[in-house]
């Protein structure tokens, strides 16, 4: 597949609290064929660790 499914963009940044739901979202993106771009960014908002993870669709469409 040369393009991401369902009209998704080739570059995505997933963000949210560092919890199971966030990990599932990243895992789902990887299962679709996205690849991690660099490592995650982390911050603390006074209550929770907030994570941001960029994912990229492979330019050649290979998974």
C-alpha positions in Angstrom: 0.0 0.0 0.0 1.6 3.2 -1.1 -0.7 5.6 0.9 -2.0 5.4 4.5 -5.4 3.8 4.8 -8.7 5.7 5.4 -7.2 9.0 4.2 -4.9 9.3 7.1 -1.9 11.6 6.7 1.6 10.3 6.1 2.9 12.1 9.2 1.1 11.9 12.5 1.9 13.0 16.0 0.0 11.0 18.6 -0.3 12.6 22.0 -1.8 11.8 25.4 -1.3 10.6 28.9 1.3 7.8 29.2 -1.3 5.1 29.7 -2.6 1.9 28.1 -4.9 3.8 25.7 -1.9 5.8 24.4 0.1 2.7 23.9 -2.7 1.0 22.1 -3.0 4.0 19.7 0.7 3.8 18.9 0.5 0.0 18.5 -2.5 0.4 16.1 -0.6 2.9 14.0 2.4 0.4 13.8 0.0 -2.4 12.9 -1.4 -0.3 10.0 2.2 0.1 8.6 3.4 3.4 10.2 7.0 3.5 11.5 8.2 5.3 14.6 10.0 8.6 13.9 12.6 9.1 16.5 11.8 8.5 20.2 8.9 9.9 22.2 8.8 13.3 23.8 7.7 13.4 27.5 6.5 16.1 29.8 4.8 16.3 33.1 1.7 18.5 33.6 1.7 18.4 37.4 -0.5 15.2 37.5 0.4 13.0 34.5 3.2 12.2 32.2 2.2 13.3 28.7 3.7 11.6 25.7 4.1 12.6 22.1 5.1 10.1 19.4 5.6 10.9 15.8 4.9 8.2 13.2 5.6 8.2 9.5 4.1 6.3 6.6 7.0 4.7 4.7 7.7 6.6 1.5 8.1 3.5 -0.6 5.0 2.0 0.9 6.9 -1.0 2.4 5.8 -2.1 5.8 
